[in-house]
Amino acid sequence: MKKPILSAFLIVLLISIQGCKSQKSSKNEQNETTLSAKGTGHADPHSEEDAKPTYDRITDYRASRTKNNELINTKLEVSFDWEKKQMLGKAWLTLKPYFYDTDSLVLDAKSMDIKRVEMVSDDNIQALNYRYDSAKIYIKLNQVFTRKNKYQVLIEYVARPESHKAKGSDAISSDKGLFFINADGKDPKKPKQIWTQGETEASSVWFPTIDAPNQKTSQDIYITVDTSMVTLSNGQLIYSMQNKNGTKTDYWKQTLPHSPYLFMMAVGNFSIIKDKWRGKEVNYYVEPKYAAHAKAIFGKTPEMIEFFSKKLGVDYPWDKYSQVVVRDYVSGAMENTGAVVFGDFAQKTTRELLDGDPENVISHELFHHWFGDLVTAESWSNLSLNESFATYGEYLWNEYKYGRFDADYDFNYTLNGYLGQAKYGEPKHLIRFYYDDKEAMFDGISYSKGGRILHMLRKEIGDDAFFEGLKMYLTRFKHKSAEAHDLRLVFEEITGRDLNLFFNQWYFGGGHPQLNVSYNWSDSTRIMTVNFEQVQKASKDVPEAFQIPMYVDFYTVGEGVKREKIEINKRTQSFSYRFEQKPLLVNIDAEKTLVCEKKDPKGLEECLVQWKLAPLFLDKYEALDFLRKSKSQDAKNAVFEALSHTFWGIRLQALKGYKFEGWMTDEAFVNQLVMMAKTDSKASVRVEAVRRLSEIKRPEFVQTLFSILQKDSSYAVMGSCITAISNIDSNQAQRLISEYKNETFVQNSILEVVKKRGTLNDDAIFLQAYNDGETNQKMSVINNYADYLLRFGDKEVEKGIQFYTNIAKNGDPWWHRYYAYQKLDDFNMYYTDKINMLKAKVNDASKSDLEKVGFAKNISQLKKAQEELANAKKEIASLETNEQLKKIYNGK
């Protein structure tokens, strides 16, 4: 599962939601209860209390699901009622007892209408007694089975996802399982689609199963839809059979076993663009208007499959690889076996791809097909065995395809993402056997920190051992589930080393080192001493002192670069080395692998050496961070040099940090900036160069920016030019609005211009953009429209309140409702400011009594408007159905 890329607003929102998690006890989500059950009119031999043990919040151990019965095969026949948003299903489940004899079976089946439950054998079908509580089916089998006996049960049911009380998480906004998109076909801008999302345990909303990651089952699914529809599922399409009633039935077969959360279906009007890898199908499912762009989006997939197969020493194990883009997806993407689902962020024209492509997401989901699909984390506590590897798959692909600079650039943001999250709440383990909600496992620790820890392990044991270990792990546990200790034991077997300390510290402990570094050089003894102090706050989860192996490089005049390997294992520790002359630079963590925060004070000379001589991206990034704050000419020269660096990420960082005294009038810099805005090979660098030109605000730039606006292929650069021109010469605002108001791909920038400089007559631009726009365009309107209206007074404010109240009640997706709700506070503040201004006039002795009466009357009217606004917010809160938003609105 790839977490969605979120705006700053959504990150803040999700942090606030994380803080609003329910503190109540949750039901047992881990253990399959082997209790007999009943149908109507039959006695239940066990109590409800036995059937539903509870967890006491986070004080109870989150065990892997007990395997009383083991899935072997799942056969489904499904068809759809679009009007009711329901699925008609039959499920034939083949199982056997895992070890102990049993006469009962418990299946997960959420919010269904169960029609019948039967035992199916070669010679007869027998009705079974069962009890259903809207979450599980408790079935009494017709005999005692041993682990040598397979048996098959048939459940006929109706899946009713709209009846399921859906929850969500930071990574997956809904666990409804089965989603009908534009089911009534009334939205002309949105195709009719059906798709599923199973992780974590939402597959059991659309078919009965044992919905646990440590279960594995092969799969047969027969999907009946209108003949105009295309279907996709796991495995291979065995046949498509035309029915007499204008429908067809597609039979998809997955022969190799995988976990129930990886089951998928997608139904819609998709174009299928065919590719291949070593003779296996590699297909891309997109909306027809994007068919010509599908290979630009997904075309590197065969090369990725080949690279990962060779790097891991284990060939891609599944019988096909398809990728489908759907509307209104509830996450970023999902690694369903051989049939990955992407949100519509991935669906772009070739030109749009210039401003960002989904390549990292594609590599992430593909790498899951080894780590997550082939070998699956046995419990959600071990989720990082799936997600950290997929995150590291992104690094491996970037390293191979684009080089280490590019890979480290992305990985630096990965580290910063984790460190940013770590500032909130208590430190958490990578492998967590105690948690409040399994959905909370999808965080920066499981993904970002976990990926960085794998990188540390790789650098610690070496590439050969690391990749040989991955091969052994994948081979030993293929089509099985595993836990973190299994990974440790494999690496111990490969290396001959005891890795308990590494795993205890990084997998079963929390936090990270916070290092303060200092240096002492003695001219008399010619000894350089490097001092380390670990200053992290120790707790039961965070040690007083981490054990930190690292490389330290000493850059010297006569001896070149001397590398030392050290190990920090104390709270305060020093290491001393003798040199003929004082080293020019001491480069801590020379491989730049540590998951840590460090304060490493270096002077100008050391940073200049690091910029010039240290080889890695992060070496140069750290040096630039210091140099761009210095006022020295040497620092200025170094940052100016960085503007021409071969790696775009260095050029971009230099642009963002160029703040030397007098830089706006430095002709060499200004000329370099203009050239970069016009000709840099990377769109993001051109965007930043244009933004810097807008800060300088020279009138002669306007014509240059118009020229770039008309010629550049990047929509992001065009949008940046629109904003820059308006900032430099506000008289150009109406020209820009007139020329580009109907250009969808620069609409965000136009709305920014209208917000700041548009006239009252431009109101229709916002309304049209909202009515005609897709999800992101609508969000841009929500973000900007209120500020525009607040410029024009009471009538426009009233219009805004009505507009935002309607979205807060009826908007879709949920974050549109949330942000519209928040924007209502801007209008309340408008009233408060006016009230305070009028109160000041009432108290002004120079005002006449008549004037003061008028002011008081206006105050009364404004307070009434505030009261009506407060009531509107209460009504919005009462109508909200999203559980997370309800908690926020109710202050929980």
Summary of the structure (lengths in Angstrom):
residues: 892
radius of gyration: 30.6
end to end distance: 28.3
largest distance: 101.5
contacts: 2979
relative contact order: 0.06
helix: 44%
strand: 22%
